[in-house]
């Protein structure tokens, strides 16, 4: 095969590359790119619509229980603001959540307890947290 010298155009593109790019089968050809983008858009619109329907079909209920807690833990708790630790304080009350409001110091945190309620169940969650051996005290406000 004989080697040819490659000619460069004004933009520094070789004639071989320019010829390849002008070929309608080349992936970045404007017609092919537009068709590909249209295909992707047509495929994504129904999928996004289904996601929106699922999200709208299952609204998150507003919490019926919301309490602020000042919690004192034992000094052996390495990080009282750690999400894993906070989650473990809830035990099997999976419908409730604890949110860290403030890490006061190494043994004190301010938390927000939220859940479906009613108030007596919310107080029962706090009472079960008080039974945890790592908790020295809980003040509710």
N, CA, C and O atoms as a GROMACS GRO file, in nm:
protein
  564
    1UNK      N    1   0.084  -0.116   0.000
    1UNK     CA    2   0.000   0.000   0.000
    1UNK      C    3   0.089   0.123   0.000
    1UNK      O    4   0.179   0.136   0.083
    2UNK      N    5   0.064   0.210  -0.091
    2UNK     CA    6   0.145   0.330  -0.104
    2UNK      C    7   0.100   0.432  -0.002
    2UNK      O    8  -0.020   0.451   0.021
    3UNK      N    9   0.197   0.497   0.060
    3UNK     CA   10   0.163   0.601   0.155
    3UNK      C   11   0.145   0.732   0.081
    3UNK      O   12   0.220   0.763  -0.011
    4UNK      N   13   0.044   0.810   0.122
    4UNK     CA   14   0.023   0.939   0.062
    4UNK      C   15   0.052   1.045   0.167
    4UNK      O   16   0.041   1.021   0.287
    5UNK      N   17   0.086   1.157   0.120
    5UNK     CA   18   0.101   1.269   0.211
    5UNK      C   19  -0.038   1.322   0.242
    5UNK      O   20  -0.122   1.335   0.152
    6UNK      N   21  -0.061   1.354   0.368
    6UNK     CA   22  -0.191   1.405   0.408
    6UNK      C   23  -0.189   1.556   0.395
    6UNK      O   24  -0.097   1.623   0.442
    7UNK      N   25  -0.290   1.608   0.331
    7UNK     CA   26  -0.302   1.753   0.317
    7UNK      C   27  -0.385   1.806   0.434
    7UNK      O   28  -0.481   1.743   0.477
    8UNK      N   29  -0.347   1.920   0.483
    8UNK     CA   30  -0.421   1.984   0.592
    8UNK      C   31  -0.500   2.100   0.534
    8UNK      O   32  -0.450   2.174   0.449
    9UNK      N   33  -0.624   2.116   0.582
    9UNK     CA   34  -0.702   2.232   0.539
    9UNK      C   35  -0.668   2.350   0.630
    9UNK      O   36  -0.574   2.343   0.709
   10UNK      N   37  -0.745   2.457   0.620
   10UNK     CA   38  -0.717   2.579   0.697
   10UNK      C   39  -0.731   2.555   0.847
   10UNK      O   40  -0.667   2.624   0.926
   11UNK      N   41  -0.814   2.459   0.889
   11UNK     CA   42  -0.832   2.430   1.031
   11UNK      C   43  -0.738   2.321   1.082
   11UNK      O   44  -0.745   2.283   1.199
   12UNK      N   45  -0.651   2.272   0.999
   12UNK     CA   46  -0.556   2.169   1.040
   12UNK      C   47  -0.613   2.029   1.033
   12UNK      O   48  -0.556   1.937   1.091
   13UNK      N   49  -0.726   2.010   0.963
   13UNK     CA   50  -0.788   1.879   0.950
   13UNK      C   51  -0.739   1.817   0.821
   13UNK      O   52  -0.736   1.882   0.716
   14UNK      N   53  -0.701   1.692   0.830
   14UNK     CA   54  -0.653   1.625   0.709
   14UNK      C   55  -0.770   1.601   0.615
   14UNK      O   56  -0.885   1.595   0.658
   15UNK      N   57  -0.740   1.587   0.487
   15UNK     CA   58  -0.846   1.562   0.389
   15UNK      C   59  -0.914   1.429   0.416
   15UNK      O   60  -1.034   1.416   0.391
   16UNK      N   61  -0.840   1.330   0.468
   16UNK     CA   62  -0.900   1.200   0.497
   16UNK      C   63  -1.002   1.212   0.611
   16UNK      O   64  -1.110   1.155   0.604
   17UNK      N   65  -0.966   1.287   0.716
   17UNK     CA   66  -1.057   1.305   0.829
   17UNK      C   67  -1.178   1.387   0.785
   17UNK      O   68  -1.291   1.355   0.823
   18UNK      N   69  -1.156   1.491   0.707
   18UNK     CA   70  -1.266   1.573   0.658
   18UNK      C   71  -1.362   1.489   0.574
   18UNK      O   72  -1.484   1.504   0.584
   19UNK      N   73  -1.308   1.401   0.492
   19UNK     CA   74  -1.391   1.314   0.411
   19UNK      C   75  -1.473   1.220   0.500
   19UNK      O   76  -1.592   1.198   0.476
   20UNK      N   77  -1.409   1.165   0.603
   20UNK     CA   78  -1.477   1.074   0.695
   20UNK      C   79  -1.590   1.147   0.768
   20UNK      O   80  -1.699   1.093   0.782
   21UNK      N   81  -1.563   1.268   0.815
   21UNK     CA   82  -1.663   1.344   0.891
   21UNK      C   83  -1.781   1.386   0.803
   21UNK      O   84  -1.891   1.404   0.854
   22UNK      N   85  -1.759   1.400   0.675
   22UNK     CA   86  -1.869   1.440   0.587
   22UNK      C   87  -1.955   1.321   0.546
   22UNK      O   88  -2.060   1.339   0.484
   23UNK      N   89  -1.914   1.202   0.579
   23UNK     CA   90  -1.987   1.080   0.548
   23UNK      C   91  -2.111   1.071   0.638
   23UNK      O   92  -2.097   1.080   0.760
   24UNK      N   93  -2.232   1.054   0.581
   24UNK     CA   94  -2.353   1.045   0.663
   24UNK      C   95  -2.351   0.931   0.764
   24UNK      O   96  -2.428   0.935   0.861
   25UNK      N   97  -2.267   0.832   0.746
   25UNK     CA   98  -2.259   0.721   0.841
   25UNK      C   99  -2.172   0.752   0.961
   25UNK      O  100  -2.170   0.674   1.056
   26UNK      N  101  -2.099   0.861   0.960
   26UNK     CA  102  -2.012   0.898   1.071
   26UNK      C  103  -2.098   0.939   1.191
   26UNK      O  104  -2.193   1.016   1.174
   27UNK      N  105  -2.067   0.890   1.312
   27UNK     CA  106  -2.155   0.910   1.426
   27UNK      C  107  -2.183   1.055   1.465
   27UNK      O  108  -2.287   1.083   1.525
   28UNK      N  109  -2.095   1.147   1.432
   28UNK     CA  110  -2.119   1.285   1.472
   28UNK      C  111  -2.179   1.368   1.360
   28UNK      O  112  -2.186   1.490   1.369
   29UNK      N  113  -2.222   1.302   1.255
   29UNK     CA  114  -2.284   1.375   1.145
   29UNK      C  115  -2.412   1.440   1.198
   29UNK      O  116  -2.487   1.376   1.271
   30UNK      N  117  -2.439   1.568   1.163
   30UNK     CA  118  -2.554   1.639   1.220
   30UNK      C  119  -2.688   1.568   1.203
   30UNK      O  120  -2.769   1.570   1.295
   31UNK      N  121  -2.712   1.507   1.091
   31UNK     CA  122  -2.840   1.439   1.070
   31UNK      C  123  -2.852   1.320   1.164
   31UNK      O  124  -2.957   1.298   1.224
   32UNK      N  125  -2.745   1.241   1.176
   32UNK     CA  126  -2.747   1.124   1.263
   32UNK      C  127  -2.757   1.166   1.409
   32UNK      O  128  -2.830   1.103   1.486
   33UNK      N  129  -2.686   1.269   1.449
   33UNK     CA  130  -2.692   1.315   1.588
   33UNK      C  131  -2.832   1.362   1.623
   33UNK      O  132  -2.880   1.333   1.733
   34UNK      N  133  -2.897   1.435   1.533
   34UNK     CA  134  -3.033   1.483   1.560
   34UNK      C  135  -3.129   1.366   1.573
   34UNK      O  136  -3.216   1.366   1.660
   35UNK      N  137  -3.115   1.267   1.487
   35UNK     CA  138  -3.202   1.149   1.493
   35UNK      C  139  -3.180   1.073   1.624
   35UNK      O  140  -3.276   1.027   1.686
   36UNK      N  141  -3.057   1.061   1.664
   36UNK     CA  142  -3.024   0.990   1.788
   36UNK      C  143  -3.082   1.066   1.908
   36UNK      O  144  -3.139   1.004   1.998
   37UNK      N  145  -3.068   1.197   1.909
   37UNK     CA  146  -3.122   1.276   2.019
   37UNK      C  147  -3.274   1.264   2.025
   37UNK      O  148  -3.331   1.255   2.134
   38UNK      N  149  -3.340   1.262   1.910
   38UNK     CA  150  -3.485   1.248   1.906
   38UNK      C  151  -3.526   1.111   1.959
   38UNK      O  152  -3.625   1.100   2.030
   39UNK      N  153  -3.451   1.008   1.925
   39UNK     CA  154  -3.480   0.872   1.972
   39UNK      C  155  -3.468   0.865   2.123
   39UNK      O  156  -3.553   0.807   2.190
   40UNK      N  157  -3.363   0.924   2.177
   40UNK     CA  158  -3.343   0.925   2.323
   40UNK      C  159  -3.456   1.000   2.391
   40UNK      O  160  -3.510   0.955   2.492
   41UNK      N  161  -3.493   1.116   2.336
   41UNK     CA  162  -3.599   1.196   2.396
   41UNK      C  163  -3.732   1.120   2.395
   41UNK      O  164  -3.804   1.120   2.495
   42UNK      N  165  -3.762   1.054   2.285
   42UNK     CA  166  -3.887   0.978   2.275
   42UNK      C  167  -3.887   0.864   2.376
   42UNK      O  168  -3.992   0.830   2.431
   43UNK      N  169  -3.773   0.804   2.401
   43UNK     CA  170  -3.764   0.693   2.496
   43UNK      C  171  -3.771   0.742   2.641
   43UNK      O  172  -3.828   0.674   2.726
   44UNK      N  173  -3.714   0.859   2.670
   44UNK     CA  174  -3.708   0.907   2.807
   44UNK      C  175  -3.838   0.971   2.855
   44UNK      O  176  -3.871   0.960   2.974
   45UNK      N  177  -3.912   1.035   2.769
   45UNK     CA  178  -4.033   1.106   2.812
   45UNK      C  179  -4.132   1.012   2.881
   45UNK      O  180  -4.179   1.047   2.990
   46UNK      N  181  -4.166   0.896   2.825
   46UNK     CA  182  -4.259   0.807   2.898
   46UNK      C  183  -4.202   0.758   3.031
   46UNK      O  184  -4.275   0.744   3.128
   47UNK      N  185  -4.072   0.732   3.035
   47UNK     CA  186  -4.011   0.685   3.159
   47UNK      C  187  -4.020   0.793   3.267
   47UNK      O  188  -4.055   0.763   3.381
   48UNK      N  189  -3.990   0.916   3.231
   48UNK     CA  190  -3.999   1.025   3.328
   48UNK      C  191  -4.143   1.049   3.370
   48UNK      O  192  -4.169   1.083   3.486
   49UNK      N  193  -4.236   1.033   3.280
   49UNK     CA  194  -4.377   1.050   3.314
   49UNK      C  195  -4.420   0.944   3.416
   49UNK      O  196  -4.496   0.974   3.508
   50UNK      N  197  -4.372   0.820   3.399
   50UNK     CA  198  -4.408   0.714   3.494
   50UNK      C  199  -4.349   0.745   3.632
   50UNK      O  200  -4.415   0.721   3.733
   51UNK      N  201  -4.228   0.796   3.637
   51UNK     CA  202  -4.166   0.832   3.765
   51UNK      C  203  -4.248   0.941   3.832
   51UNK      O  204  -4.273   0.934   3.952
   52UNK      N  205  -4.290   1.042   3.756
   52UNK     CA  206  -4.371   1.150   3.813
   52UNK      C  207  -4.503   1.097   3.867
   52UNK      O  208  -4.549   1.142   3.972
   53UNK      N  209  -4.564   1.002   3.798
   53UNK     CA  210  -4.691   0.944   3.844
   53UNK      C  211  -4.669   0.869   3.974
   53UNK      O  212  -4.749   0.882   4.067
   54UNK      N  213  -4.562   0.791   3.983
   54UNK     CA  214  -4.534   0.716   4.105
   54UNK      C  215  -4.508   0.811   4.221
   54UNK      O  216  -4.557   0.788   4.331
   55UNK      N  217  -4.431   0.916   4.196
   55UNK     CA  218  -4.402   1.013   4.302
   55UNK      C  219  -4.530   1.081   4.347
   55UNK      O  220  -4.553   1.097   4.467
   56UNK      N  221  -4.615   1.122   4.253
   56UNK     CA  222  -4.738   1.191   4.288
   56UNK      C  223  -4.840   1.097   4.350
   56UNK      O  224  -4.926   1.141   4.426
   57UNK      N  225  -4.833   0.969   4.320
   57UNK     CA  226  -4.931   0.874   4.372
   57UNK      C  227  -4.905   0.839   4.518
   57UNK      O  228  -4.997   0.793   4.586
   58UNK      N  229  -4.784   0.859   4.566
   58UNK     CA  230  -4.750   0.822   4.703
   58UNK      C  231  -4.694   0.941   4.778
   58UNK      O  232  -4.574   0.947   4.803
   59UNK      N  233  -4.778   1.036   4.815
   59UNK     CA  234  -4.727   1.152   4.888
   59UNK      C  235  -4.680   1.112   5.027
   59UNK      O  236  -4.733   1.020   5.088
   60UNK      N  237  -4.581   1.181   5.073
   60UNK     CA  238  -4.529   1.156   5.207
   60UNK      C  239  -4.616   1.230   5.306
   60UNK      O  240  -4.630   1.352   5.298
   61UNK      N  241  -4.675   1.158   5.400
   61UNK     CA  242  -4.764   1.225   5.496
   61UNK      C  243  -4.684   1.315   5.590
   61UNK      O  244  -4.570   1.286   5.625
   62UNK      N  245  -4.747   1.424   5.629
   62UNK     CA  246  -4.684   1.514   5.725
   62UNK      C  247  -4.675   1.442   5.860
   62UNK      O  248  -4.767   1.369   5.897
   63UNK      N  249  -4.565   1.462   5.934
   63UNK     CA  250  -4.553   1.393   6.062
   63UNK      C  251  -4.658   1.443   6.160
   63UNK      O  252  -4.681   1.563   6.173
   64UNK      N  253  -4.720   1.348   6.229
   64UNK     CA  254  -4.818   1.384   6.332
   64UNK      C  255  -4.749   1.398   6.467
   64UNK      O  256  -4.806   1.450   6.563
   65UNK      N  257  -4.627   1.350   6.472
   65UNK     CA  258  -4.547   1.359   6.593
   65UNK      C  259  -4.418   1.431   6.557
   65UNK      O  260  -4.346   1.389   6.467
   66UNK      N  261  -4.390   1.538   6.627
   66UNK     CA  262  -4.263   1.609   6.608
   66UNK      C  263  -4.220   1.662   6.744
   66UNK      O  264  -4.287   1.748   6.802
   67UNK      N  265  -4.109   1.610   6.793
   67UNK     CA  266  -4.060   1.650   6.925
   67UNK      C  267  -3.913   1.686   6.918
   67UNK      O  268  -3.835   1.620   6.849
   68UNK      N  269  -3.876   1.789   6.989
   68UNK     CA  270  -3.734   1.822   7.004
   68UNK      C  271  -3.683   1.756   7.131
   68UNK      O  272  -3.747   1.760   7.236
   69UNK      N  273  -3.567   1.694   7.118
   69UNK     CA  274  -3.508   1.620   7.229
   69UNK      C  275  -3.367   1.669   7.256
   69UNK      O  276  -3.289   1.691   7.163
   70UNK      N  277  -3.334   1.684   7.383
   70UNK     CA  278  -3.195   1.707   7.424
   70UNK      C  279  -3.150   1.576   7.488
   70UNK      O  280  -3.201   1.535   7.592
   71UNK      N  281  -3.054   1.513   7.424
   71UNK     CA  282  -3.013   1.378   7.466
   71UNK      C  283  -2.871   1.382   7.519
   71UNK      O  284  -2.781   1.440   7.457
   72UNK      N  285  -2.852   1.319   7.635
   72UNK     CA  286  -2.718   1.301   7.692
   72UNK      C  287  -2.685   1.153   7.684
   72UNK      O  288  -2.762   1.069   7.729
   73UNK      N  289  -2.569   1.123   7.627
   73UNK     CA  290  -2.527   0.983   7.612
   73UNK      C  291  -2.404   0.957   7.697
   73UNK      O  292  -2.340   1.049   7.747
   74UNK      N  293  -2.373   0.829   7.714
   74UNK     CA  294  -2.256   0.791   7.793
   74UNK      C  295  -2.128   0.830   7.719
   74UNK      O  296  -2.128   0.840   7.597
   75UNK      N  297  -2.021   0.853   7.792
   75UNK     CA  298  -1.895   0.895   7.728
   75UNK      C  299  -1.835   0.791   7.633
   75UNK      O  300  -1.749   0.826   7.552
   76UNK      N  301  -1.878   0.665   7.641
   76UNK     CA  302  -1.821   0.564   7.552
   76UNK      C  303  -1.880   0.567   7.411
   76UNK      O  304  -1.834   0.492   7.324
   77UNK      N  305  -1.980   0.651   7.386
   77UNK     CA  306  -2.035   0.666   7.250
   77UNK      C  307  -1.936   0.751   7.172
   77UNK      O  308  -1.916   0.868   7.206
   78UNK      N  309  -1.874   0.696   7.065
   78UNK     CA  310  -1.768   0.768   6.995
   78UNK      C  311  -1.815   0.896   6.926
   78UNK      O  312  -1.743   0.996   6.926
   79UNK      N  313  -1.935   0.894   6.866
   79UNK     CA  314  -1.986   1.012   6.796
   79UNK      C  315  -2.138   1.013   6.809
   79UNK      O  316  -2.207   0.947   6.731
   80UNK      N  317  -2.191   1.088   6.906
   80UNK     CA  318  -2.336   1.085   6.926
   80UNK      C  319  -2.416   1.146   6.810
   80UNK      O  320  -2.538   1.130   6.806
   81UNK      N  321  -2.351   1.214   6.719
   81UNK     CA  322  -2.420   1.270   6.603
   81UNK      C  323  -2.419   1.179   6.482
   81UNK      O  324  -2.475   1.215   6.378
   82UNK      N  325  -2.356   1.063   6.492
   82UNK     CA  326  -2.347   0.969   6.381
   82UNK      C  327  -2.485   0.915   6.344
   82UNK      O  328  -2.563   0.876   6.431
   83UNK      N  329  -2.514   0.912   6.214
   83UNK     CA  330  -2.644   0.865   6.167
   83UNK      C  331  -2.674   0.723   6.207
   83UNK      O  332  -2.789   0.691   6.240
   84UNK      N  333  -2.575   0.637   6.205
   84UNK     CA  334  -2.595   0.497   6.245
   84UNK      C  335  -2.632   0.486   6.392
   84UNK      O  336  -2.719   0.408   6.430
   85UNK      N  337  -2.565   0.565   6.475
   85UNK     CA  338  -2.597   0.564   6.617
   85UNK      C  339  -2.739   0.615   6.641
   85UNK      O  340  -2.816   0.554   6.715
   86UNK      N  341  -2.773   0.727   6.577
   86UNK     CA  342  -2.906   0.784   6.595
   86UNK      C  343  -3.014   0.686   6.550
   86UNK      O  344  -3.117   0.671   6.616
   87UNK      N  345  -2.991   0.621   6.439
   87UNK     CA  346  -3.087   0.523   6.389
   87UNK      C  347  -3.102   0.408   6.486
   87UNK      O  348  -3.213   0.357   6.506
   88UNK      N  349  -2.993   0.366   6.548
   88UNK     CA  350  -3.000   0.254   6.641
   88UNK      C  351  -3.079   0.290   6.767
   88UNK      O  352  -3.133   0.201   6.832
   89UNK      N  353  -3.088   0.417   6.801
   89UNK     CA  354  -3.166   0.458   6.918
   89UNK      C  355  -3.315   0.432   6.899
   89UNK      O  356  -3.389   0.417   6.996
   90UNK      N  357  -3.359   0.427   6.774
   90UNK     CA  358  -3.501   0.405   6.746
   90UNK      C  359  -3.542   0.259   6.759
   90UNK      O  360  -3.661   0.228   6.767
   91UNK      N  361  -3.445   0.170   6.763
   91UNK     CA  362  -3.476   0.028   6.776
   91UNK      C  363  -3.564  -0.020   6.662
   91UNK      O  364  -3.529  -0.002   6.545
   92UNK      N  365  -3.678  -0.080   6.695
   92UNK     CA  366  -3.767  -0.133   6.591
   92UNK      C  367  -3.879  -0.036   6.554
   92UNK      O  368  -3.978  -0.076   6.493
   93UNK      N  369  -3.866   0.090   6.590
   93UNK     CA  370  -3.965   0.194   6.555
   93UNK      C  371  -3.927   0.253   6.420
   93UNK      O  372  -3.888   0.369   6.410
   94UNK      N  373  -3.938   0.172   6.316
   94UNK     CA  374  -3.889   0.210   6.183
   94UNK      C  375  -3.970   0.321   6.118
   94UNK      O  376  -3.922   0.384   6.024
   95UNK      N  377  -4.091   0.346   6.165
   95UNK     CA  378  -4.171   0.451   6.105
   95UNK      C  379  -4.136   0.590   6.159
   95UNK      O  380  -4.191   0.691   6.115
   96UNK      N  381  -4.044   0.595   6.255
   96UNK     CA  382  -3.999   0.722   6.314
   96UNK      C  383  -3.858   0.753   6.265
   96UNK      O  384  -3.783   0.664   6.225
   97UNK      N  385  -3.824   0.882   6.268
   97UNK     CA  386  -3.691   0.927   6.227
   97UNK      C  387  -3.637   1.025   6.328
   97UNK      O  388  -3.711   1.102   6.389
   98UNK      N  389  -3.504   1.021   6.346
   98UNK     CA  390  -3.434   1.119   6.428
   98UNK      C  391  -3.348   1.206   6.338
   98UNK      O  392  -3.276   1.155   6.252
   99UNK      N  393  -3.356   1.337   6.357
   99UNK     CA  394  -3.275   1.431   6.280
   99UNK      C  395  -3.184   1.505   6.377
   99UNK      O  396  -3.228   1.554   6.481
  100UNK      N  397  -3.057   1.513   6.341
  100UNK     CA  398  -2.961   1.586   6.423
  100UNK      C  399  -2.980   1.735   6.401
  100UNK      O  400  -2.966   1.784   6.289
  101UNK      N  401  -3.011   1.807   6.509
  101UNK     CA  402  -3.023   1.952   6.501
  101UNK      C  403  -2.892   2.019   6.539
  101UNK      O  404  -2.851   2.118   6.478
  102UNK      N  405  -2.827   1.964   6.644
  102UNK     CA  406  -2.702   2.025   6.690
  102UNK      C  407  -2.623   1.924   6.772
  102UNK      O  408  -2.677   1.854   6.856
  103UNK      N  409  -2.494   1.919   6.745
  103UNK     CA  410  -2.401   1.841   6.826
  103UNK      C  411  -2.346   1.938   6.930
  103UNK      O  412  -2.262   2.023   6.898
  104UNK      N  413  -2.392   1.925   7.054
  104UNK     CA  414  -2.356   2.021   7.159
  104UNK      C  415  -2.212   1.998   7.204
  104UNK      O  416  -2.131   2.090   7.206
  105UNK      N  417  -2.182   1.874   7.239
  105UNK     CA  418  -2.045   1.836   7.278
  105UNK      C  419  -2.032   1.685   7.261
  105UNK      O  420  -2.113   1.623   7.192
  106UNK      N  421  -1.932   1.626   7.324
  106UNK     CA  422  -1.906   1.483   7.305
  106UNK      C  423  -2.015   1.392   7.360
  106UNK      O  424  -2.021   1.274   7.323
  107UNK      N  425  -2.100   1.443   7.448
  107UNK     CA  426  -2.202   1.358   7.508
  107UNK      C  427  -2.344   1.415   7.498
  107UNK      O  428  -2.438   1.356   7.551
  108UNK      N  429  -2.361   1.528   7.431
  108UNK     CA  430  -2.493   1.590   7.421
  108UNK      C  431  -2.527   1.623   7.276
  108UNK      O  432  -2.444   1.676   7.201
  109UNK      N  433  -2.652   1.590   7.237
  109UNK     CA  434  -2.703   1.624   7.104
  109UNK      C  435  -2.845   1.676   7.117
  109UNK      O  436  -2.920   1.635   7.206
  110UNK      N  437  -2.881   1.766   7.029
  110UNK     CA  438  -3.019   1.811   7.016
  110UNK      C  439  -3.076   1.745   6.892
  110UNK      O  440  -3.018   1.754   6.784
  111UNK      N  441  -3.190   1.678   6.907
  111UNK     CA  442  -3.250   1.600   6.800
  111UNK      C  443  -3.395   1.641   6.775
  111UNK      O  444  -3.459   1.703   6.860
  112UNK      N  445  -3.443   1.605   6.658
  112UNK     CA  446  -3.585   1.618   6.624
  112UNK      C  447  -3.636   1.477   6.597
  112UNK      O  448  -3.584   1.407   6.510
  113UNK      N  449  -3.738   1.436   6.672
  113UNK     CA  450  -3.804   1.307   6.649
  113UNK      C  451  -3.930   1.334   6.569
  113UNK      O  452  -4.010   1.420   6.605
  114UNK      N  453  -3.947   1.260   6.459
  114UNK     CA  454  -4.067   1.275   6.376
  114UNK      C  455  -4.122   1.138   6.342
  114UNK      O  456  -4.048   1.041   6.323
  115UNK      N  457  -4.253   1.132   6.336
  115UNK     CA  458  -4.318   1.006   6.300
  115UNK      C  459  -4.468   1.024   6.287
  115UNK      O  460  -4.520   1.135   6.296
  116UNK      N  461  -4.537   0.912   6.264
  116UNK     CA  462  -4.680   0.919   6.235
  116UNK      C  463  -4.769   0.951   6.355
  116UNK      O  464  -4.886   0.984   6.337
  117UNK      N  465  -4.716   0.941   6.476
  117UNK     CA  466  -4.798   0.969   6.593
  117UNK      C  467  -4.886   0.850   6.624
  117UNK      O  468  -4.862   0.741   6.573
  118UNK      N  469  -4.987   0.867   6.705
  118UNK     CA  470  -5.026   0.985   6.780
  118UNK      C  471  -4.928   1.014   6.894
  118UNK      O  472  -4.825   0.947   6.906
  119UNK      N  473  -4.960   1.114   6.976
  119UNK     CA  474  -4.866   1.160   7.078
  119UNK      C  475  -4.824   1.050   7.175
  119UNK      O  476  -4.708   1.046   7.216
  120UNK      N  477  -4.916   0.961   7.213
  120UNK     CA  478  -4.879   0.855   7.308
  120UNK      C  479  -4.777   0.759   7.249
  120UNK      O  480  -4.689   0.711   7.320
  121UNK      N  481  -4.787   0.730   7.118
  121UNK     CA  482  -4.686   0.644   7.052
  121UNK      C  483  -4.553   0.717   7.042
  121UNK      O  484  -4.447   0.656   7.055
  122UNK      N  485  -4.560   0.846   7.019
  122UNK     CA  486  -4.438   0.926   7.010
  122UNK      C  487  -4.365   0.924   7.146
  122UNK      O  488  -4.243   0.908   7.152
  123UNK      N  489  -4.441   0.941   7.254
  123UNK     CA  490  -4.382   0.935   7.388
  123UNK      C  491  -4.327   0.795   7.417
  123UNK      O  492  -4.227   0.781   7.488
  124UNK      N  493  -4.392   0.692   7.363
  124UNK     CA  494  -4.344   0.555   7.382
  124UNK      C  495  -4.209   0.535   7.314
  124UNK      O  496  -4.124   0.463   7.365
  125UNK      N  497  -4.189   0.599   7.198
  125UNK     CA  498  -4.059   0.591   7.129
  125UNK      C  499  -3.952   0.656   7.215
  125UNK      O  500  -3.843   0.601   7.230
  126UNK      N  501  -3.983   0.772   7.272
  126UNK     CA  502  -3.887   0.840   7.359
  126UNK      C  503  -3.858   0.755   7.482
  126UNK      O  504  -3.742   0.745   7.525
  127UNK      N  505  -3.959   0.693   7.539
  127UNK     CA  506  -3.938   0.606   7.656
  127UNK      C  507  -3.849   0.488   7.621
  127UNK      O  508  -3.764   0.448   7.701
  128UNK      N  509  -3.867   0.431   7.502
  128UNK     CA  510  -3.780   0.320   7.463
  128UNK      C  511  -3.637   0.368   7.441
  128UNK      O  512  -3.542   0.293   7.467
  129UNK      N  513  -3.620   0.489   7.395
  129UNK     CA  514  -3.485   0.545   7.381
  129UNK      C  515  -3.421   0.563   7.519
  129UNK      O  516  -3.301   0.542   7.536
  130UNK      N  517  -3.501   0.602   7.617
  130UNK     CA  518  -3.449   0.619   7.754
  130UNK      C  519  -3.400   0.486   7.811
  130UNK      O  520  -3.311   0.484   7.896
  131UNK      N  521  -3.458   0.374   7.765
  131UNK     CA  522  -3.418   0.242   7.813
  131UNK      C  523  -3.286   0.195   7.754
  131UNK      O  524  -3.228   0.098   7.801
  132UNK      N  525  -3.237   0.264   7.650
  132UNK     CA  526  -3.110   0.228   7.588
  132UNK      C  527  -2.998   0.257   7.687
  132UNK      O  528  -2.992   0.367   7.743
  133UNK      N  529  -2.910   0.162   7.708
  133UNK     CA  530  -2.800   0.177   7.804
  133UNK      C  531  -2.702   0.287   7.770
  133UNK      O  532  -2.627   0.332   7.857
  134UNK      N  533  -2.700   0.332   7.647
  134UNK     CA  534  -2.608   0.439   7.606
  134UNK      C  535  -2.664   0.577   7.633
  134UNK      O  536  -2.593   0.677   7.618
  135UNK      N  537  -2.792   0.583   7.672
  135UNK     CA  538  -2.858   0.712   7.695
  135UNK      C  539  -2.866   0.737   7.845
  135UNK      O  540  -2.920   0.657   7.920
  136UNK      N  541  -2.810   0.852   7.888
  136UNK     CA  542  -2.818   0.889   8.029
  136UNK      C  543  -2.945   0.967   8.061
  136UNK      O  544  -3.007   0.948   8.165
  137UNK      N  545  -2.985   1.057   7.968
  137UNK     CA  546  -3.107   1.134   7.991
  137UNK      C  547  -3.159   1.189   7.859
  137UNK      O  548  -3.085   1.208   7.763
  138UNK      N  549  -3.292   1.214   7.858
  138UNK     CA  550  -3.358   1.278   7.745
  138UNK      C  551  -3.454   1.382   7.800
  138UNK      O  552  -3.544   1.349   7.878
  139UNK      N  553  -3.436   1.506   7.759
  139UNK     CA  554  -3.529   1.612   7.793
  139UNK      C  555  -3.608   1.647   7.668
  139UNK      O  556  -3.551   1.665   7.561
  140UNK      N  557  -3.739   1.656   7.683
  140UNK     CA  558  -3.826   1.693   7.570
  140UNK      C  559  -3.867   1.839   7.583
  140UNK      O  560  -3.888   1.890   7.693
  141UNK      N  561  -3.877   1.903   7.468
  141UNK     CA  562  -3.923   2.044   7.467
  141UNK      C  563  -4.030   2.062   7.364
  141UNK      O  564  -4.082   2.173   7.348
   0.00000   0.00000   0.00000
